[in-house]
Amino acid sequence: MRQIAEYLYIKKKDPNTPETKWLKYMHGINRISILMFLAALIFLFIKLVFLKK
């Protein structure tokens, strides 16, 4: 949960962890995937609740 909070800028990163270029790329891709997943959940919730026939 701490890592997800860091991805979404909710919690500050640990200053003692090493930062490399590839690690930054990996964190960026993980951040994008988490945001896309949350957007899909919101879309499904809206579709199920408001577009119910």
mmCIF file of the N, C-alpha and C atoms, coordinates in Angstrom:
data_MODEL
# 
_entry.id   MODEL 
# 
loop_
_atom_site.group_PDB 
_atom_site.id 
_atom_site.type_symbol 
_atom_site.label_atom_id 
_atom_site.label_alt_id 
_atom_site.label_comp_id 
_atom_site.label_asym_id 
_atom_site.label_entity_id 
_atom_site.label_seq_id 
_atom_site.pdbx_PDB_ins_code 
_atom_site.Cartn_x 
_atom_site.Cartn_y 
_atom_site.Cartn_z 
_atom_site.occupancy 
_atom_site.B_iso_or_equiv 
_atom_site.pdbx_formal_charge 
_atom_site.auth_seq_id 
_atom_site.auth_comp_id 
_atom_site.auth_asym_id 
_atom_site.auth_atom_id 
_atom_site.pdbx_PDB_model_num 
ATOM 1   N N  . MET A 1 1  ? 0.826   -1.198 0.000   1.00 0.00 ? 1  MET A N  1 
ATOM 2   C CA . MET A 1 1  ? 0.000   0.000  0.000   1.00 0.00 ? 1  MET A CA 1 
ATOM 3   C C  . MET A 1 1  ? 0.869   1.259  0.000   1.00 0.00 ? 1  MET A C  1 
ATOM 4   N N  . ARG A 1 2  ? 2.026   1.188  0.646   1.00 0.00 ? 2  ARG A N  1 
ATOM 5   C CA . ARG A 1 2  ? 2.920   2.349  0.681   1.00 0.00 ? 2  ARG A CA 1 
ATOM 6   C C  . ARG A 1 2  ? 3.410   2.688  -0.719  1.00 0.00 ? 2  ARG A C  1 
ATOM 7   N N  . GLN A 1 3  ? 3.719   1.650  -1.507  1.00 0.00 ? 3  GLN A N  1 
ATOM 8   C CA . GLN A 1 3  ? 4.223   1.872  -2.861  1.00 0.00 ? 3  GLN A CA 1 
ATOM 9   C C  . GLN A 1 3  ? 3.147   2.504  -3.745  1.00 0.00 ? 3  GLN A C  1 
ATOM 10  N N  . ILE A 1 4  ? 1.913   2.067  -3.612  1.00 0.00 ? 4  ILE A N  1 
ATOM 11  C CA . ILE A 1 4  ? 0.816   2.649  -4.397  1.00 0.00 ? 4  ILE A CA 1 
ATOM 12  C C  . ILE A 1 4  ? 0.600   4.102  -3.984  1.00 0.00 ? 4  ILE A C  1 
ATOM 13  N N  . ALA A 1 5  ? 0.688   4.379  -2.711  1.00 0.00 ? 5  ALA A N  1 
ATOM 14  C CA . ALA A 1 5  ? 0.544   5.762  -2.236  1.00 0.00 ? 5  ALA A CA 1 
ATOM 15  C C  . ALA A 1 5  ? 1.656   6.649  -2.807  1.00 0.00 ? 5  ALA A C  1 
ATOM 16  N N  . GLU A 1 6  ? 2.861   6.090  -2.923  1.00 0.00 ? 6  GLU A N  1 
ATOM 17  C CA . GLU A 1 6  ? 3.954   6.857  -3.525  1.00 0.00 ? 6  GLU A CA 1 
ATOM 18  C C  . GLU A 1 6  ? 3.712   7.087  -5.018  1.00 0.00 ? 6  GLU A C  1 
ATOM 19  N N  . TYR A 1 7  ? 3.168   6.086  -5.721  1.00 0.00 ? 7  TYR A N  1 
ATOM 20  C CA . TYR A 1 7  ? 2.881   6.242  -7.147  1.00 0.00 ? 7  TYR A CA 1 
ATOM 21  C C  . TYR A 1 7  ? 1.885   7.358  -7.397  1.00 0.00 ? 7  TYR A C  1 
ATOM 22  N N  . LEU A 1 8  ? 0.889   7.456  -6.521  1.00 0.00 ? 8  LEU A N  1 
ATOM 23  C CA . LEU A 1 8  ? -0.170  8.445  -6.708  1.00 0.00 ? 8  LEU A CA 1 
ATOM 24  C C  . LEU A 1 8  ? 0.118   9.762  -5.998  1.00 0.00 ? 8  LEU A C  1 
ATOM 25  N N  . TYR A 1 9  ? 1.346   9.949  -5.543  1.00 0.00 ? 9  TYR A N  1 
ATOM 26  C CA . TYR A 1 9  ? 1.801   11.175 -4.879  1.00 0.00 ? 9  TYR A CA 1 
ATOM 27  C C  . TYR A 1 9  ? 1.043   11.462 -3.597  1.00 0.00 ? 9  TYR A C  1 
ATOM 28  N N  . ILE A 1 10 ? 0.528   10.423 -2.922  1.00 0.00 ? 10 ILE A N  1 
ATOM 29  C CA . ILE A 1 10 ? -0.156  10.616 -1.647  1.00 0.00 ? 10 ILE A CA 1 
ATOM 30  C C  . ILE A 1 10 ? 0.861   10.634 -0.516  1.00 0.00 ? 10 ILE A C  1 
ATOM 31  N N  . LYS A 1 11 ? 1.896   9.825  -0.643  1.00 0.00 ? 11 LYS A N  1 
ATOM 32  C CA . LYS A 1 11 ? 2.921   9.721  0.391   1.00 0.00 ? 11 LYS A CA 1 
ATOM 33  C C  . LYS A 1 11 ? 4.275   10.072 -0.204  1.00 0.00 ? 11 LYS A C  1 
ATOM 34  N N  . LYS A 1 12 ? 5.135   10.694 0.595   1.00 0.00 ? 12 LYS A N  1 
ATOM 35  C CA . LYS A 1 12 ? 6.473   11.053 0.124   1.00 0.00 ? 12 LYS A CA 1 
ATOM 36  C C  . LYS A 1 12 ? 7.329   9.803  -0.056  1.00 0.00 ? 12 LYS A C  1 
ATOM 37  N N  . LYS A 1 13 ? 8.228   9.849  -1.036  1.00 0.00 ? 13 LYS A N  1 
ATOM 38  C CA . LYS A 1 13 ? 9.129   8.728  -1.285  1.00 0.00 ? 13 LYS A CA 1 
ATOM 39  C C  . LYS A 1 13 ? 10.202  8.652  -0.217  1.00 0.00 ? 13 LYS A C  1 
ATOM 40  N N  . ASP A 1 14 ? 10.720  7.454  -0.027  1.00 0.00 ? 14 ASP A N  1 
ATOM 41  C CA . ASP A 1 14 ? 11.818  7.244  0.916   1.00 0.00 ? 14 ASP A CA 1 
ATOM 42  C C  . ASP A 1 14 ? 13.087  7.836  0.307   1.00 0.00 ? 14 ASP A C  1 
ATOM 43  N N  . PRO A 1 15 ? 13.741  8.773  0.975   1.00 0.00 ? 15 PRO A N  1 
ATOM 44  C CA . PRO A 1 15 ? 14.930  9.405  0.381   1.00 0.00 ? 15 PRO A CA 1 
ATOM 45  C C  . PRO A 1 15 ? 16.139  8.476  0.296   1.00 0.00 ? 15 PRO A C  1 
ATOM 46  N N  . ASN A 1 16 ? 16.124  7.344  0.972   1.00 0.00 ? 16 ASN A N  1 
ATOM 47  C CA . ASN A 1 16 ? 17.263  6.446  0.977   1.00 0.00 ? 16 ASN A CA 1 
ATOM 48  C C  . ASN A 1 16 ? 17.245  5.426  -0.161  1.00 0.00 ? 16 ASN A C  1 
ATOM 49  N N  . THR A 1 17 ? 16.148  5.364  -0.932  1.00 0.00 ? 17 THR A N  1 
ATOM 50  C CA . THR A 1 17 ? 16.085  4.395  -2.020  1.00 0.00 ? 17 THR A CA 1 
ATOM 51  C C  . THR A 1 17 ? 16.867  4.919  -3.223  1.00 0.00 ? 17 THR A C  1 
ATOM 52  N N  . PRO A 1 18 ? 17.591  4.041  -3.914  1.00 0.00 ? 18 PRO A N  1 
ATOM 53  C CA . PRO A 1 18 ? 18.336  4.483  -5.097  1.00 0.00 ? 18 PRO A CA 1 
ATOM 54  C C  . PRO A 1 18 ? 17.399  4.776  -6.266  1.00 0.00 ? 18 PRO A C  1 
ATOM 55  N N  . GLU A 1 19 ? 17.667  5.834  -7.004  1.00 0.00 ? 19 GLU A N  1 
ATOM 56  C CA . GLU A 1 19 ? 16.851  6.210  -8.164  1.00 0.00 ? 19 GLU A CA 1 
ATOM 57  C C  . GLU A 1 19 ? 17.684  6.045  -9.424  1.00 0.00 ? 19 GLU A C  1 
ATOM 58  N N  . THR A 1 20 ? 17.242  5.192  -10.309 1.00 0.00 ? 20 THR A N  1 
ATOM 59  C CA . THR A 1 20 ? 17.884  5.039  -11.604 1.00 0.00 ? 20 THR A CA 1 
ATOM 60  C C  . THR A 1 20 ? 16.899  5.434  -12.686 1.00 0.00 ? 20 THR A C  1 
ATOM 61  N N  . LYS A 1 21 ? 17.406  5.570  -13.887 1.00 0.00 ? 21 LYS A N  1 
ATOM 62  C CA . LYS A 1 21 ? 16.547  5.950  -15.007 1.00 0.00 ? 21 LYS A CA 1 
ATOM 63  C C  . LYS A 1 21 ? 15.484  4.885  -15.255 1.00 0.00 ? 21 LYS A C  1 
ATOM 64  N N  . TRP A 1 22 ? 15.877  3.623  -15.199 1.00 0.00 ? 22 TRP A N  1 
ATOM 65  C CA . TRP A 1 22 ? 14.944  2.535  -15.485 1.00 0.00 ? 22 TRP A CA 1 
ATOM 66  C C  . TRP A 1 22 ? 13.902  2.384  -14.389 1.00 0.00 ? 22 TRP A C  1 
ATOM 67  N N  . LEU A 1 23 ? 14.288  2.665  -13.165 1.00 0.00 ? 23 LEU A N  1 
ATOM 68  C CA . LEU A 1 23 ? 13.330  2.606  -12.071 1.00 0.00 ? 23 LEU A CA 1 
ATOM 69  C C  . LEU A 1 23 ? 12.276  3.699  -12.223 1.00 0.00 ? 23 LEU A C  1 
ATOM 70  N N  . LYS A 1 24 ? 12.694  4.872  -12.670 1.00 0.00 ? 24 LYS A N  1 
ATOM 71  C CA . LYS A 1 24 ? 11.733  5.953  -12.920 1.00 0.00 ? 24 LYS A CA 1 
ATOM 72  C C  . LYS A 1 24 ? 10.765  5.579  -14.037 1.00 0.00 ? 24 LYS A C  1 
ATOM 73  N N  . TYR A 1 25 ? 11.269  4.933  -15.098 1.00 0.00 ? 25 TYR A N  1 
ATOM 74  C CA . TYR A 1 25 ? 10.388  4.484  -16.180 1.00 0.00 ? 25 TYR A CA 1 
ATOM 75  C C  . TYR A 1 25 ? 9.370   3.466  -15.665 1.00 0.00 ? 25 TYR A C  1 
ATOM 76  N N  . MET A 1 26 ? 9.837   2.528  -14.846 1.00 0.00 ? 26 MET A N  1 
ATOM 77  C CA . MET A 1 26 ? 8.950   1.506  -14.302 1.00 0.00 ? 26 MET A CA 1 
ATOM 78  C C  . MET A 1 26 ? 7.871   2.137  -13.428 1.00 0.00 ? 26 MET A C  1 
ATOM 79  N N  . HIS A 1 27 ? 8.250   3.087  -12.571 1.00 0.00 ? 27 HIS A N  1 
ATOM 80  C CA . HIS A 1 27 ? 7.268   3.749  -11.728 1.00 0.00 ? 27 HIS A CA 1 
ATOM 81  C C  . HIS A 1 27 ? 6.265   4.547  -12.563 1.00 0.00 ? 27 HIS A C  1 
ATOM 82  N N  . GLY A 1 28 ? 6.727   5.159  -13.632 1.00 0.00 ? 28 GLY A N  1 
ATOM 83  C CA . GLY A 1 28 ? 5.813   5.889  -14.512 1.00 0.00 ? 28 GLY A CA 1 
ATOM 84  C C  . GLY A 1 28 ? 4.798   4.981  -15.171 1.00 0.00 ? 28 GLY A C  1 
ATOM 85  N N  . ILE A 1 29 ? 5.249   3.832  -15.653 1.00 0.00 ? 29 ILE A N  1 
ATOM 86  C CA . ILE A 1 29 ? 4.335   2.873  -16.278 1.00 0.00 ? 29 ILE A CA 1 
ATOM 87  C C  . ILE A 1 29 ? 3.352   2.327  -15.251 1.00 0.00 ? 29 ILE A C  1 
ATOM 88  N N  . ASN A 1 30 ? 3.833   2.028  -14.048 1.00 0.00 ? 30 ASN A N  1 
ATOM 89  C CA . ASN A 1 30 ? 2.931   1.548  -12.999 1.00 0.00 ? 30 ASN A CA 1 
ATOM 90  C C  . ASN A 1 30 ? 1.899   2.604  -12.631 1.00 0.00 ? 30 ASN A C  1 
ATOM 91  N N  . ARG A 1 31 ? 2.310   3.863  -12.578 1.00 0.00 ? 31 ARG A N  1 
ATOM 92  C CA . ARG A 1 31 ? 1.381   4.952  -12.265 1.00 0.00 ? 31 ARG A CA 1 
ATOM 93  C C  . ARG A 1 31 ? 0.292   5.050  -13.330 1.00 0.00 ? 31 ARG A C  1 
ATOM 94  N N  . ILE A 1 32 ? 0.680   4.946  -14.592 1.00 0.00 ? 32 ILE A N  1 
ATOM 95  C CA . ILE A 1 32 ? -0.291  5.005  -15.687 1.00 0.00 ? 32 ILE A CA 1 
ATOM 96  C C  . ILE A 1 32 ? -1.266  3.840  -15.602 1.00 0.00 ? 32 ILE A C  1 
ATOM 97  N N  . SER A 1 33 ? -0.761  2.627  -15.323 1.00 0.00 ? 33 SER A N  1 
ATOM 98  C CA . SER A 1 33 ? -1.642  1.462  -15.262 1.00 0.00 ? 33 SER A CA 1 
ATOM 99  C C  . SER A 1 33 ? -2.622  1.556  -14.092 1.00 0.00 ? 33 SER A C  1 
ATOM 100 N N  . ILE A 1 34 ? -2.182  2.073  -12.945 1.00 0.00 ? 34 ILE A N  1 
ATOM 101 C CA . ILE A 1 34 ? -3.080  2.230  -11.805 1.00 0.00 ? 34 ILE A CA 1 
ATOM 102 C C  . ILE A 1 34 ? -4.168  3.246  -12.131 1.00 0.00 ? 34 ILE A C  1 
ATOM 103 N N  . LEU A 1 35 ? -3.801  4.360  -12.752 1.00 0.00 ? 35 LEU A N  1 
ATOM 104 C CA . LEU A 1 35 ? -4.794  5.382  -13.102 1.00 0.00 ? 35 LEU A CA 1 
ATOM 105 C C  . LEU A 1 35 ? -5.791  4.868  -14.145 1.00 0.00 ? 35 LEU A C  1 
ATOM 106 N N  . MET A 1 36 ? -5.316  4.083  -15.114 1.00 0.00 ? 36 MET A N  1 
ATOM 107 C CA . MET A 1 36 ? -6.228  3.508  -16.110 1.00 0.00 ? 36 MET A CA 1 
ATOM 108 C C  . MET A 1 36 ? -7.181  2.512  -15.459 1.00 0.00 ? 36 MET A C  1 
ATOM 109 N N  . PHE A 1 37 ? -6.693  1.716  -14.514 1.00 0.00 ? 37 PHE A N  1 
ATOM 110 C CA . PHE A 1 37 ? -7.544  0.766  -13.800 1.00 0.00 ? 37 PHE A CA 1 
ATOM 111 C C  . PHE A 1 37 ? -8.618  1.494  -13.004 1.00 0.00 ? 37 PHE A C  1 
ATOM 112 N N  . LEU A 1 38 ? -8.228  2.567  -12.295 1.00 0.00 ? 38 LEU A N  1 
ATOM 113 C CA . LEU A 1 38 ? -9.214  3.336  -11.531 1.00 0.00 ? 38 LEU A CA 1 
ATOM 114 C C  . LEU A 1 38 ? -10.243 3.993  -12.445 1.00 0.00 ? 38 LEU A C  1 
ATOM 115 N N  . ALA A 1 39 ? -9.804  4.483  -13.601 1.00 0.00 ? 39 ALA A N  1 
ATOM 116 C CA . ALA A 1 39 ? -10.746 5.080  -14.556 1.00 0.00 ? 39 ALA A CA 1 
ATOM 117 C C  . ALA A 1 39 ? -11.728 4.030  -15.077 1.00 0.00 ? 39 ALA A C  1 
ATOM 118 N N  . ALA A 1 40 ? -11.245 2.815  -15.322 1.00 0.00 ? 40 ALA A N  1 
ATOM 119 C CA . ALA A 1 40 ? -12.131 1.746  -15.788 1.00 0.00 ? 40 ALA A CA 1 
ATOM 120 C C  . ALA A 1 40 ? -13.142 1.368  -14.710 1.00 0.00 ? 40 ALA A C  1 
ATOM 121 N N  . LEU A 1 41 ? -12.715 1.322  -13.452 1.00 0.00 ? 41 LEU A N  1 
ATOM 122 C CA . LEU A 1 41 ? -13.649 1.021  -12.367 1.00 0.00 ? 41 LEU A CA 1 
ATOM 123 C C  . LEU A 1 41 ? -14.727 2.091  -12.248 1.00 0.00 ? 41 LEU A C  1 
ATOM 124 N N  . ILE A 1 42 ? -14.336 3.349  -12.364 1.00 0.00 ? 42 ILE A N  1 
ATOM 125 C CA . ILE A 1 42 ? -15.308 4.442  -12.311 1.00 0.00 ? 42 ILE A CA 1 
ATOM 126 C C  . ILE A 1 42 ? -16.282 4.355  -13.484 1.00 0.00 ? 42 ILE A C  1 
ATOM 127 N N  . PHE A 1 43 ? -15.760 4.058  -14.670 1.00 0.00 ? 43 PHE A N  1 
ATOM 128 C CA . PHE A 1 43 ? -16.609 3.929  -15.851 1.00 0.00 ? 43 PHE A CA 1 
ATOM 129 C C  . PHE A 1 43 ? -17.614 2.785  -15.670 1.00 0.00 ? 43 PHE A C  1 
ATOM 130 N N  . LEU A 1 44 ? -17.152 1.635  -15.168 1.00 0.00 ? 44 LEU A N  1 
ATOM 131 C CA . LEU A 1 44 ? -18.068 0.508  -14.961 1.00 0.00 ? 44 LEU A CA 1 
ATOM 132 C C  . LEU A 1 44 ? -19.112 0.828  -13.897 1.00 0.00 ? 44 LEU A C  1 
ATOM 133 N N  . PHE A 1 45 ? -18.708 1.516  -12.841 1.00 0.00 ? 45 PHE A N  1 
ATOM 134 C CA . PHE A 1 45 ? -19.658 1.897  -11.801 1.00 0.00 ? 45 PHE A CA 1 
ATOM 135 C C  . PHE A 1 45 ? -20.743 2.814  -12.364 1.00 0.00 ? 45 PHE A C  1 
ATOM 136 N N  . ILE A 1 46 ? -20.340 3.811  -13.131 1.00 0.00 ? 46 ILE A N  1 
ATOM 137 C CA . ILE A 1 46 ? -21.304 4.733  -13.738 1.00 0.00 ? 46 ILE A CA 1 
ATOM 138 C C  . ILE A 1 46 ? -22.230 3.986  -14.695 1.00 0.00 ? 46 ILE A C  1 
ATOM 139 N N  . LYS A 1 47 ? -21.653 3.093  -15.477 1.00 0.00 ? 47 LYS A N  1 
ATOM 140 C CA . LYS A 1 47 ? -22.446 2.328  -16.444 1.00 0.00 ? 47 LYS A CA 1 
ATOM 141 C C  . LYS A 1 47 ? -23.468 1.432  -15.729 1.00 0.00 ? 47 LYS A C  1 
ATOM 142 N N  . LEU A 1 48 ? -23.062 0.792  -14.635 1.00 0.00 ? 48 LEU A N  1 
ATOM 143 C CA . LEU A 1 48 ? -23.976 -0.097 -13.926 1.00 0.00 ? 48 LEU A CA 1 
ATOM 144 C C  . LEU A 1 48 ? -25.048 0.647  -13.154 1.00 0.00 ? 48 LEU A C  1 
ATOM 145 N N  . VAL A 1 49 ? -24.715 1.793  -12.575 1.00 0.00 ? 49 VAL A N  1 
ATOM 146 C CA . VAL A 1 49 ? -25.661 2.505  -11.713 1.00 0.00 ? 49 VAL A CA 1 
ATOM 147 C C  . VAL A 1 49 ? -26.592 3.414  -12.512 1.00 0.00 ? 49 VAL A C  1 
ATOM 148 N N  . PHE A 1 50 ? -26.031 4.196  -13.425 1.00 0.00 ? 50 PHE A N  1 
ATOM 149 C CA . PHE A 1 50 ? -26.847 5.210  -14.084 1.00 0.00 ? 50 PHE A CA 1 
ATOM 150 C C  . PHE A 1 50 ? -27.452 4.774  -15.416 1.00 0.00 ? 50 PHE A C  1 
ATOM 151 N N  . LEU A 1 51 ? -26.880 3.793  -16.058 1.00 0.00 ? 51 LEU A N  1 
ATOM 152 C CA . LEU A 1 51 ? -27.407 3.363  -17.357 1.00 0.00 ? 51 LEU A CA 1 
ATOM 153 C C  . LEU A 1 51 ? -28.152 2.042  -17.263 1.00 0.00 ? 51 LEU A C  1 
ATOM 154 N N  . LYS A 1 52 ? -28.648 1.745  -16.091 1.00 0.00 ? 52 LYS A N  1 
ATOM 155 C CA . LYS A 1 52 ? -29.389 0.507  -15.876 1.00 0.00 ? 52 LYS A CA 1 
ATOM 156 C C  . LYS A 1 52 ? -30.787 0.633  -16.472 1.00 0.00 ? 52 LYS A C  1 
ATOM 157 N N  . LYS A 1 53 ? -31.183 -0.362 -17.239 1.00 0.00 ? 53 LYS A N  1 
ATOM 158 C CA . LYS A 1 53 ? -32.524 -0.298 -17.873 1.00 0.00 ? 53 LYS A CA 1 
ATOM 159 C C  . LYS A 1 53 ? -33.461 -1.266 -17.249 1.00 0.00 ? 53 LYS A C  1 
# 
